[in-house]
Amino acid sequence: MAKKVKKISKQKMADGVMWVVFVALVVGFIVGYLIARSRYIQKISVISEDLMQSANQVNVLNDKLNRYVMINGSVMQVKDGNLSPMTDDVTLSDGTKVTTKGEVVKTDGSTVMMTDGDWVAMNGTLTLAQ
């Protein structure tokens, strides 16, 4: 008796080849990702730390450019390096309030009266003149 050989159509064969290629690509992508991740994870963390330090430095510089300072008994606003009289009381990002008279009210309720040379950063940090 002769065995019957089942003929596979060209379309089914092409579909099967496409699935094999697709699976091989997916597996290759995953393996490549895992290898790259294991090799570069330390470099990525170092770069991330550098970016965080740079962002902190930018924030420090912005705080120096934008602040409230007591000069000759008047509270002045320094905005983008330009000096102008403070016209209204303000509440800063941390909840600290600065009045036009130079009173600084911290979030815990404590108050400090500014003297010449004292300044308050936009994040609420008070720096007293030396």
Phi and psi in degrees as a GROMACS rama.xvg file:
@    title "Ramachandran Plot"
@    xaxis  label "Phi"
@    yaxis  label "Psi"
@TYPE xy
-93.5135  136.777  ALA-2
-77.5519  143.105  LYS-3
-87.5399  127.606  LYS-4
-96.3175  124.063  VAL-5
-80.7893  128.846  LYS-6
-85.5448  130.821  LYS-7
-98.0528  131.38  ILE-8
-69.9267  156.453  SER-9
-62.3353  -35.3949  LYS-10
-65.3031  -44.6815  GLN-11
-65.0309  -37.3476  LYS-12
-66.8192  -42.0624  MET-13
-63.843  -41.5809  ALA-14
-61.3436  -42.7724  ASP-15
-63.601  -42.0192  GLY-16
-64.2855  -40.75  VAL-17
-62.8456  -39.1926  MET-18
-65.9493  -41.261  TRP-19
-63.5773  -44.1782  VAL-20
-63.6854  -42.7239  VAL-21
-60.8439  -48.0549  PHE-22
-62.9631  -41.4433  VAL-23
-62.4304  -40.8342  ALA-24
-64.7806  -43.2379  LEU-25
-62.7079  -47.0369  VAL-26
-61.7913  -43.8948  VAL-27
-61.8043  -41.2028  GLY-28
-63.008  -45.9802  PHE-29
-64.1053  -44.7146  ILE-30
-63.456  -43.7224  VAL-31
-62.075  -41.2238  GLY-32
-61.3042  -46.4285  TYR-33
-64.1601  -40.1311  LEU-34
-64.8025  -47.4579  ILE-35
-62.3334  -41.0355  ALA-36
-62.6014  -43.3925  ARG-37
-67.9828  -32.4226  SER-38
-77.07  -35.8535  ARG-39
-109.274  2.0124  TYR-40
-63.1361  -37.063  ILE-41
-67.7229  -40.809  GLN-42
-64.8661  -39.3631  LYS-43
-64.2204  -40.4955  ILE-44
-67.8224  -36.0788  SER-45
-65.6085  -43.3873  VAL-46
-63.9551  -40.4748  ILE-47
-62.3088  -42.8721  SER-48
-62.4334  -42.4448  GLU-49
-60.8392  -42.1478  ASP-50
-64.0854  -40.537  LEU-51
-63.9075  -41.2701  MET-52
-64.8392  -40.4653  GLN-53
-63.2719  -42.7954  SER-54
-62.9617  -40.038  ALA-55
-64.8849  -39.5161  ASN-56
-64.6797  -39.2919  GLN-57
-63.2119  -42.0682  VAL-58
-62.8252  -40.2183  ASN-59
-62.7297  -43.8924  VAL-60
-64.6312  -41.1579  LEU-61
-62.1779  -39.3275  ASN-62
-62.9971  -33.7637  ASP-63
-75.2353  -31.382  LYS-64
-77.1652  -30.2524  LEU-65
-123.056  112.465  ASN-66
-165.41  175.692  ARG-67
-117.234  129.917  TYR-68
-132.884  143.64  VAL-69
-91.2704  120.84  MET-70
-131.286  120.91  ILE-71
51.6796  42.3404  ASN-72
79.9635  2.47146  GLY-73
-118.904  141.706  SER-74
-84.5808  127.057  VAL-75
-116.297  146.067  MET-76
-99.1228  128.575  GLN-77
-105.53  112.551  VAL-78
-124.79  119.598  LYS-79
52.6764  35.7557  ASP-80
85.1968  -5.38791  GLY-81
-97.952  135.894  ASN-82
-98.0592  131.319  LEU-83
-149.253  154.127  SER-84
-64.378  143.549  PRO-85
-77.8885  126.344  MET-86
-103.568  -25.3981  THR-87
-136.18  153.711  ASP-88
-63.8663  148.504  ASP-89
-130.92  153.614  VAL-90
-114.351  123.716  THR-91
-85.1013  175.372  LEU-92
-59.9918  -28.6865  SER-93
-92.4976  1.65869  ASP-94
99.258  -7.17561  GLY-95
-65.3577  138.953  THR-96
-110.289  138.132  LYS-97
-121.309  127.052  VAL-98
-98.3714  163.452  THR-99
-67.3081  -17.1845  THR-100
-87.2788  -8.5194  LYS-101
99.7806  10.2806  GLY-102
-84.4015  130.742  GLU-103
-110.779  117.641  VAL-104
-107.862  111.442  VAL-105
-76.8442  167.135  LYS-106
-66.2002  -22.5308  THR-107
-84.1791  0.655186  ASP-108
95.7098  -12.1946  GLY-109
-70.3089  149.197  SER-110
-125.148  148.192  THR-111
-134.675  134.974  VAL-112
-94.4044  122.51  MET-113
-69.2377  146.083  MET-114
-120.085  169.834  THR-115
-52.269  129.983  ASP-116
95.6647  -17.8384  GLY-117
-70.4419  148.707  ASP-118
-146.442  152.628  TRP-119
-120.456  124.543  VAL-120
-76.9176  163.832  ALA-121
-64.555  -17.6758  MET-122
-90.6535  3.53335  ASN-123
94.8776  -0.054364  GLY-124
-73.8623  124.343  THR-125
-97.3541  126.693  LEU-126
-114.596  121.573  THR-127
-89.9066  144.851  LEU-128
-64.4243  146.583  ALA-129
